[in-house]
Amino acid sequence: MRGGSVLAVPWLLVLAVIGVRGQDEKPTFAPLFTQKPFIVAWNAPTQDCKPRFQVQLDFSLFDLDASPNEGFVDQKLTIFCKERLGLYPYYDEQQVAVNGGVPQNSSLQEHLDQLQEGIWRYIRSEAKEGLAVIDWEEWQPIWVRNKDIYRQNSRQLVLSQHPDWQEDMVNKEAQYEFESSAQRFMLHTLQHAKSYRPKQLWGYYLFPDCYNRDYSKNPDSYTGHCPDMEETRNDRLSWLWKESTALYPSIYLDQILASSENGRKFVRSRVMEALRISHQHHDGYSLPVFVYTRPTYSHKLDVLSSMDLVSTIGESAALGAAGAIFWGDADYTKSQNTCRTLKAYLEEELGHYIVNVTTAAQRCSQALCQGWGRCLRRYSTANVFLHLNPLSFLILRRGEADGQQPMLRVEGELSAADTAYLRTHFRCQCYQGWSGDASCPTCATLGLLVLGFLAHLD
């Protein structure tokens, strides 16, 4: 009996580690640019604050600072809207067809012929690393998710070829032609873009979506969960996820969600769905997920509250996203007052929180992964975050002697209690290339336990 119990304990330990590891056996893509496990990027057109209103905005805390405006090229983050990449078919605001209107009525070859010109214009070096986001929002590759004009005109195209067909036959054929053409259009666009700029991380903005915006109808019973049907529809897009090299979902908060638990539920489900897709539908490794967020609420100029910084940036980092991209529009620079508001937010609340989370993510990576992986929650719905312990760390403002250093810096080290907290609530997801190496402690821990088991056999 004694021998059996001795053997049982190591096996239980091994199975426990395998159980934790089994939640995320795939490695994730290693970070670009820096070795930071969680990066932040600024992608709002705010360059006019200085020349127009003499308000200097400091983006030194951001890993990337890129403008979406025309004329800015060779940036580390490039967004391709519908006019910048090939011949994208859509209907304009006057319901006039552009480039055929629907993908099955456009020339894929002509689109691909034009594609290279747009890519070369905005990303001029084949060797350049960066994030490349295709922003096509007019139609979706899933039939039921499209505006009526795309479905109606798809039916008309079928009727023009088969005027004697019954309505159900027309509908089925219209759906088939639209979805198959949309798939070819999006797939070939990705394939060609990757061949021209292979070191960019290519993906479509807003993909995947979760369609969990029912918070206005049922605020008291809102769970944030993505509907089962939407997850099934996302699974149908496996062809898209396999060809993408990054995912760019949106977590913009409406004002109605301000400083509420529903806001956190909304974001959590959207990030979790993107991470589910990244893990299940890409061969070899999990795709990096970069969430699009805003420093303000949607369609407003009110900055996010402290709680909502945690619900957006903090939630994304703790779940295992690779970074957050801050988007905005020209309204941010419409007056001196809006520029000053943004400046104060960058230098105080937003800036401090960015430094807090990005530094905590780095320290956790070093403590749990030896720098070869990213920390993520052991339990995705737990309200634990990658935050610096204020008893161990100070966030200090840049001094005159610091020169060109970022405007905020961190002093301090993880205490034994800090490290224990991280080990309790977070685990390590190895970067690609290190998942089988002892440098990644999830694997190393398993190896030590196996050795311990073998030692008990002697």
C-alpha positions as CSV (number, residue, x, y, z in Angstrom):
1,M,0.0,0.0,0.0
2,R,2.8,2.4,0.8
3,G,4.4,2.0,-2.6
4,G,1.2,2.7,-4.3
5,S,0.6,5.9,-2.4
6,V,4.1,7.2,-3.1
7,L,3.6,6.6,-6.8
8,A,0.2,8.3,-6.8
9,V,1.3,11.6,-5.5
10,P,3.8,12.5,-8.3
11,W,1.3,11.3,-10.9
12,L,-1.4,13.6,-9.4
13,L,1.0,16.5,-9.6
14,V,1.9,15.7,-13.2
15,L,-1.8,15.5,-14.1
16,A,-2.4,18.7,-12.3
17,V,0.2,20.5,-14.4
18,I,-1.0,18.9,-17.6
19,G,-4.5,20.0,-16.7
20,V,-3.3,23.6,-16.4
21,R,-1.1,23.4,-19.5
22,G,-3.9,21.7,-21.4
23,Q,-6.0,24.8,-21.3
24,D,-3.6,26.4,-23.7
25,E,-1.1,23.9,-25.1
26,K,-0.4,26.0,-28.2
27,P,2.3,28.6,-28.0
28,T,1.6,32.1,-29.0
29,F,3.3,34.4,-31.5
30,A,6.4,36.1,-30.1
31,P,6.1,39.9,-29.8
32,L,7.4,42.2,-32.6
33,F,9.4,45.4,-32.1
34,T,10.2,45.0,-28.4
35,Q,10.0,41.9,-26.3
36,K,7.1,43.3,-24.4
37,P,4.3,40.8,-23.8
38,F,1.6,43.6,-24.0
39,I,2.1,46.7,-26.2
40,V,0.1,49.8,-26.6
41,A,-0.3,51.8,-29.8
42,W,-1.7,55.2,-30.6
43,N,-3.6,55.3,-33.9
44,A,-5.6,58.5,-33.7
45,P,-5.2,61.6,-36.0
46,T,-4.0,64.0,-33.3
47,Q,-1.0,65.5,-35.0
48,D,-2.9,68.8,-35.5
49,C,-3.0,69.7,-31.8
50,K,0.5,71.2,-32.0
51,P,0.4,73.4,-35.2
52,R,-3.3,74.5,-34.7
53,F,-3.5,75.0,-30.9
54,Q,0.1,74.9,-29.6
55,V,-0.7,71.8,-27.5
56,Q,2.1,69.3,-27.6
57,L,0.9,65.7,-27.0
58,D,3.5,63.2,-25.6
59,F,3.2,59.7,-26.9
60,S,6.5,58.4,-25.5
61,L,4.7,55.8,-23.4
62,F,3.3,54.1,-26.5
63,D,5.2,51.4,-28.3
64,L,3.7,52.6,-31.6
65,D,2.5,56.0,-32.6
66,A,0.9,56.0,-36.1
67,S,-1.5,58.3,-37.8
68,P,-4.3,56.9,-40.0
69,N,-4.4,60.1,-42.1
70,E,-3.4,60.3,-45.8
71,G,0.3,61.0,-46.4
72,F,1.7,59.0,-43.5
73,V,3.7,56.1,-44.8
74,D,6.1,53.4,-43.5
75,Q,4.7,53.4,-40.0
76,K,4.8,50.4,-37.7
77,L,1.0,50.3,-37.8
78,T,-0.8,50.7,-41.1
79,I,-4.6,50.7,-41.6
80,F,-5.9,50.1,-45.1
81,C,-9.4,51.5,-45.5
82,K,-11.5,50.7,-48.5
83,E,-10.0,53.3,-50.8
84,R,-6.4,52.3,-50.1
85,L,-6.3,48.6,-50.9
86,G,-7.2,47.3,-54.4
87,L,-10.8,47.7,-55.8
88,Y,-13.1,46.9,-52.9
89,P,-16.7,46.4,-53.9
90,Y,-19.4,48.2,-51.9
91,Y,-22.4,50.5,-52.0
92,D,-21.8,54.2,-51.0
93,E,-24.1,56.3,-48.9
94,Q,-26.2,57.1,-51.9
95,Q,-26.6,53.4,-52.6
96,V,-24.5,53.6,-55.7
97,A,-22.4,50.5,-56.6
98,V,-18.6,51.0,-56.4
99,N,-16.4,48.4,-58.0
100,G,-19.5,46.3,-58.7
101,G,-21.1,46.7,-55.4
102,V,-21.0,43.1,-54.3
103,P,-18.0,40.7,-54.5
104,Q,-19.6,38.4,-57.0
105,N,-20.2,41.3,-59.4
106,S,-16.6,42.6,-59.2
107,S,-13.3,41.5,-60.8
108,L,-11.1,39.8,-58.3
109,Q,-8.2,39.8,-60.7
110,E,-8.4,43.6,-61.2
111,H,-8.6,44.0,-57.5
112,L,-5.5,41.9,-56.9
113,D,-3.7,43.8,-59.7
114,Q,-4.3,47.0,-57.9
115,L,-3.5,45.6,-54.5
116,Q,0.2,45.7,-54.8
117,E,0.2,49.5,-55.6
118,G,-1.6,50.3,-52.3
119,I,0.7,48.1,-50.3
120,W,3.8,49.6,-51.8
121,R,2.6,53.1,-51.3
122,Y,2.0,52.7,-47.5
123,I,4.6,50.0,-46.6
124,R,7.6,50.6,-48.8
125,S,10.0,48.0,-47.4
126,E,9.5,44.3,-47.7
127,A,11.6,43.7,-44.6
128,K,9.6,46.1,-42.4
129,E,7.9,44.6,-39.4
130,G,4.5,46.0,-38.3
131,L,0.8,45.6,-37.8
132,A,-1.3,45.8,-41.0
133,V,-5.0,46.2,-40.5
134,I,-7.5,45.9,-43.4
135,D,-10.5,48.0,-42.5
136,W,-13.4,46.8,-44.7
137,E,-16.7,47.4,-42.9
138,E,-19.3,47.6,-45.7
139,W,-20.1,43.9,-45.9
140,Q,-19.5,40.7,-44.0
141,P,-18.7,37.2,-45.4
142,I,-21.6,35.8,-43.5
143,W,-24.9,36.4,-45.4
144,V,-27.2,37.2,-42.5
145,R,-24.9,39.8,-41.1
146,N,-25.2,42.1,-44.2
147,K,-27.3,45.2,-44.8
148,D,-30.4,44.7,-47.0
149,I,-28.8,46.4,-50.0
150,Y,-26.2,43.6,-50.4
151,R,-28.7,40.9,-50.1
152,Q,-31.2,42.5,-52.4
153,N,-28.8,43.2,-55.1
154,S,-27.4,39.7,-54.8
155,R,-30.9,38.4,-55.4
156,Q,-31.3,40.7,-58.4
157,L,-28.1,39.3,-59.9
158,V,-29.5,35.8,-59.7
159,L,-32.9,36.8,-61.0
160,S,-31.3,38.5,-64.0
161,Q,-29.7,35.1,-64.9
162,H,-32.7,32.9,-63.9
163,P,-35.9,34.9,-64.2
164,D,-38.0,31.8,-63.9
165,W,-36.6,30.6,-60.6
166,Q,-38.7,30.3,-57.4
167,E,-38.0,32.7,-54.5
168,D,-36.4,30.1,-52.3
169,M,-34.0,29.0,-55.1
170,V,-33.1,32.6,-55.8
171,N,-32.3,33.2,-52.1
172,K,-30.2,30.0,-51.8
173,E,-28.2,30.8,-54.9
174,A,-27.8,34.5,-53.9
175,Q,-26.4,33.5,-50.5
176,Y,-24.1,30.9,-52.0
177,E,-22.7,33.3,-54.7
178,F,-22.2,36.1,-52.2
179,E,-20.6,34.1,-49.5
180,S,-18.3,32.1,-51.8
181,S,-17.2,35.3,-53.6
182,A,-16.7,37.2,-50.3
183,Q,-14.5,34.3,-49.1
184,R,-12.4,34.4,-52.3
185,F,-12.1,38.2,-52.1
186,M,-11.0,38.3,-48.5
187,L,-8.8,35.2,-48.7
188,H,-6.9,36.2,-51.8
189,T,-6.4,39.7,-50.5
190,L,-4.7,38.3,-47.4
191,Q,-2.6,35.8,-49.3
192,H,-1.3,38.4,-51.7
193,A,-0.8,41.0,-49.0
194,K,1.3,38.5,-47.0
195,S,3.4,37.6,-50.0
196,Y,4.2,41.3,-50.6
197,R,4.9,42.2,-47.0
198,P,5.5,38.9,-45.1
199,K,6.8,40.5,-41.9
200,Q,3.6,42.4,-41.3
201,L,0.9,41.0,-39.1
202,W,-2.1,41.0,-41.3
203,G,-5.8,40.8,-40.2
204,Y,-9.2,42.4,-40.7
205,Y,-10.5,45.1,-38.3
206,L,-13.5,44.0,-36.3
207,F,-12.8,40.3,-36.9
208,P,-13.9,38.3,-34.9
209,D,-17.0,40.0,-33.6
210,C,-19.1,38.8,-30.8
211,Y,-22.5,40.6,-31.3
212,N,-23.1,41.0,-27.6
213,R,-24.6,44.4,-27.7
214,D,-27.9,43.6,-26.0
215,Y,-26.9,45.5,-22.9
216,S,-29.4,48.3,-23.5
217,K,-32.4,45.9,-23.7
218,N,-31.7,43.8,-20.6
219,P,-29.1,45.7,-18.5
220,D,-30.1,43.8,-15.2
221,S,-29.7,40.3,-16.8
222,Y,-26.9,41.1,-19.2
223,T,-24.1,38.5,-19.1
224,G,-21.9,39.8,-22.0
225,H,-21.7,36.3,-23.5
226,C,-21.4,35.9,-27.2
227,P,-24.5,34.2,-28.5
228,D,-23.9,30.5,-29.3
229,M,-25.0,31.2,-32.9
230,E,-22.4,33.9,-33.3
231,E,-19.7,31.6,-32.1
232,T,-20.9,29.0,-34.6
233,R,-20.7,31.6,-37.3
234,N,-17.2,32.6,-36.3
235,D,-16.2,28.9,-36.5
236,R,-17.5,28.9,-40.1
237,L,-14.9,31.5,-40.9
238,S,-12.0,29.1,-40.1
239,W,-10.6,29.8,-43.6
240,L,-10.1,33.4,-42.5
241,W,-8.5,32.7,-39.2
242,K,-6.1,30.2,-40.7
243,E,-4.9,32.8,-43.3
244,S,-4.7,35.8,-40.8
245,T,-1.5,36.5,-38.9
246,A,-3.2,38.7,-36.2
247,L,-6.7,39.4,-35.0
248,Y,-8.1,43.0,-34.5
249,P,-11.4,42.9,-32.6
250,S,-13.0,46.0,-31.2
251,I,-13.9,46.7,-27.5
252,Y,-15.2,50.3,-27.8
253,L,-17.4,51.2,-24.9
254,D,-20.7,53.0,-25.3
255,Q,-21.5,55.7,-22.7
256,I,-24.3,53.6,-21.3
257,L,-21.7,51.1,-20.1
258,A,-19.6,53.7,-18.4
259,S,-18.2,52.6,-15.0
260,S,-20.4,49.5,-14.8
261,E,-19.9,45.8,-14.4
262,N,-21.7,45.4,-17.7
263,G,-18.9,47.2,-19.4
264,R,-16.4,44.7,-18.1
265,K,-18.7,41.8,-19.1
266,F,-18.9,43.3,-22.6
267,V,-15.2,43.5,-23.1
268,R,-14.3,40.2,-21.4
269,S,-16.6,38.2,-23.7
270,R,-15.3,39.9,-26.8
271,V,-11.6,39.4,-25.9
272,M,-12.3,35.8,-24.9
273,E,-14.0,35.1,-28.2
274,A,-11.0,36.5,-30.1
275,L,-8.6,34.4,-28.0
276,R,-10.8,31.3,-28.5
277,I,-10.6,31.8,-32.3
278,S,-6.9,32.5,-32.2
279,H,-6.3,29.2,-30.3
280,Q,-8.7,26.9,-32.1
281,H,-8.4,28.0,-35.7
282,H,-4.8,28.7,-36.4
283,D,-2.2,26.0,-37.1
284,G,0.9,25.7,-35.0
285,Y,0.4,28.7,-32.7
286,S,-2.2,31.0,-31.3
287,L,-2.6,34.3,-33.3
288,P,-1.7,37.5,-31.4
289,V,-4.8,39.5,-30.5
290,F,-4.6,43.3,-30.7
291,V,-7.8,44.9,-29.3
292,Y,-9.0,48.2,-30.8
293,T,-10.1,50.6,-28.0
294,R,-10.6,54.3,-27.5
295,P,-9.5,56.8,-24.9
296,T,-13.1,58.1,-24.9
297,Y,-16.5,56.5,-25.0
298,S,-18.0,55.8,-28.5
299,H,-19.3,58.9,-30.3
300,K,-18.3,61.0,-27.3
301,L,-15.3,63.1,-26.1
302,D,-15.6,62.0,-22.5
303,V,-12.5,60.1,-21.4
304,L,-12.7,56.7,-19.9
305,S,-13.1,56.4,-16.2
306,S,-10.5,54.7,-14.0
307,M,-12.8,51.7,-13.7
308,D,-13.2,51.5,-17.5
309,L,-9.4,51.7,-18.1
310,V,-9.3,48.5,-16.0
311,S,-12.3,47.0,-17.9
312,T,-10.6,47.6,-21.3
313,I,-6.8,47.7,-21.1
314,G,-6.5,45.8,-17.9
315,E,-9.0,43.1,-18.9
316,S,-7.4,42.6,-22.3
317,A,-3.9,42.3,-20.8
318,A,-4.9,39.8,-18.1
319,L,-6.7,37.6,-20.5
320,G,-3.7,37.3,-22.7
321,A,-4.1,39.8,-25.5
322,A,-0.9,41.0,-27.3
323,G,-1.7,44.6,-27.1
324,A,-4.2,47.5,-27.3
325,I,-4.6,50.0,-30.2
326,F,-6.1,53.4,-29.3
327,W,-8.2,54.7,-32.1
328,G,-9.9,58.1,-32.4
329,D,-11.1,60.6,-35.0
330,A,-10.6,64.2,-36.0
331,D,-13.0,65.4,-33.2
332,Y,-10.1,64.9,-30.8
333,T,-8.4,68.0,-32.4
334,K,-11.4,70.1,-33.2
335,S,-10.5,72.7,-30.5
336,Q,-7.8,73.8,-28.1
337,N,-10.0,72.5,-25.3
338,T,-10.2,68.9,-26.7
339,C,-6.5,68.9,-27.2
340,R,-5.8,70.0,-23.7
341,T,-8.2,67.4,-22.3
342,L,-6.4,64.7,-24.2
343,K,-3.0,66.0,-23.1
344,A,-4.0,66.0,-19.4
345,Y,-5.4,62.5,-19.8
346,L,-2.3,61.2,-21.5
347,E,0.0,62.7,-18.8
348,E,-2.1,61.6,-15.8
349,E,-4.7,58.9,-15.6
350,L,-4.2,57.1,-18.9
351,G,-0.4,57.5,-18.9
352,H,-0.1,56.1,-15.4
353,Y,-2.4,53.2,-16.1
354,I,-0.5,52.3,-19.4
355,V,2.8,52.2,-17.5
356,N,1.3,50.2,-14.7
357,V,-0.2,47.5,-16.9
358,T,2.6,47.2,-19.5
359,T,5.3,47.1,-16.7
360,A,3.3,44.5,-14.7
361,A,2.9,42.3,-17.8
362,Q,6.7,42.5,-18.4
363,R,7.5,41.7,-14.8
364,C,5.1,38.8,-14.7
365,S,6.6,37.4,-18.0
366,Q,10.1,37.6,-16.4
367,A,8.9,36.0,-13.1
368,L,6.8,33.2,-14.5
369,C,8.2,32.7,-18.0
370,Q,11.8,33.9,-17.8
371,G,10.7,36.3,-20.5
372,W,9.8,33.6,-23.0
373,G,6.0,33.8,-22.7
374,R,3.0,35.9,-21.8
375,C,1.1,35.8,-18.5
376,L,-2.6,35.1,-18.6
377,R,-5.3,34.4,-16.0
378,R,-5.6,30.8,-14.7
379,Y,-9.4,31.4,-14.7
380,S,-10.5,33.8,-17.4
381,T,-13.5,35.1,-15.4
382,A,-11.6,36.0,-12.3
383,N,-11.3,39.7,-11.5
384,V,-7.5,39.6,-11.1
385,F,-5.3,42.0,-13.1
386,L,-1.7,42.6,-14.1
387,H,-1.2,45.6,-11.8
388,L,1.9,46.8,-10.0
389,N,1.7,46.6,-6.2
390,P,2.0,50.2,-4.9
391,L,3.9,48.9,-1.9
392,S,6.7,47.6,-4.2
393,F,6.7,50.1,-7.1
394,L,6.7,53.8,-7.7
395,I,5.7,55.5,-11.0
396,L,7.8,58.6,-11.4
397,R,7.6,61.5,-13.8
398,R,10.5,62.2,-16.2
399,G,13.0,64.7,-14.8
400,E,15.0,67.3,-16.7
401,A,18.1,65.0,-16.5
402,D,16.2,62.1,-18.1
403,G,16.4,63.6,-21.6
404,Q,14.4,61.7,-24.2
405,Q,13.2,59.1,-21.8
406,P,9.4,58.4,-21.6
407,M,7.5,60.8,-19.5
408,L,6.8,58.2,-16.8
409,R,9.1,55.5,-15.5
410,V,8.9,52.8,-12.9
411,E,11.1,52.0,-9.9
412,G,10.9,48.9,-7.8
413,E,11.1,45.1,-7.8
414,L,8.6,42.3,-7.3
415,S,8.5,41.2,-3.7
416,A,8.2,37.5,-2.8
417,A,4.5,38.2,-2.0
418,D,4.1,39.8,-5.4
419,T,5.6,36.8,-7.2
420,A,3.4,34.4,-5.1
421,Y,0.3,36.4,-6.1
422,L,1.2,36.1,-9.8
423,R,1.9,32.4,-9.6
424,T,-1.4,31.9,-7.8
425,H,-3.6,33.8,-10.3
426,F,-1.7,33.7,-13.6
427,R,0.0,31.1,-15.8
428,C,2.5,31.3,-18.6
429,Q,1.7,30.9,-22.3
430,C,5.0,30.2,-24.1
431,Y,6.0,32.1,-27.2
432,Q,6.3,30.1,-30.4
433,G,9.7,28.4,-30.6
434,W,9.9,28.0,-26.8
435,S,6.9,25.8,-26.0
436,G,9.1,22.6,-25.8
437,D,12.1,24.3,-24.2
438,A,13.0,24.2,-20.5
439,S,13.2,28.0,-20.7
440,C,9.5,28.2,-20.5
441,P,8.6,27.2,-17.0
442,T,5.2,25.6,-17.7
443,C,7.2,23.0,-19.6
444,A,10.1,23.1,-17.2
445,T,7.8,22.5,-14.2
446,L,6.3,19.5,-16.0
447,G,9.8,18.1,-16.7
448,L,10.8,18.5,-13.0
449,L,7.7,16.7,-11.9
450,V,8.3,13.9,-14.2
451,L,11.9,13.6,-12.9
452,G,10.6,13.7,-9.4
453,F,8.2,10.8,-10.3
454,L,11.1,8.8,-11.8
455,A,13.2,9.4,-8.7
456,H,10.4,7.9,-6.6
457,L,10.7,4.7,-8.6
458,D,14.3,4.2,-7.5
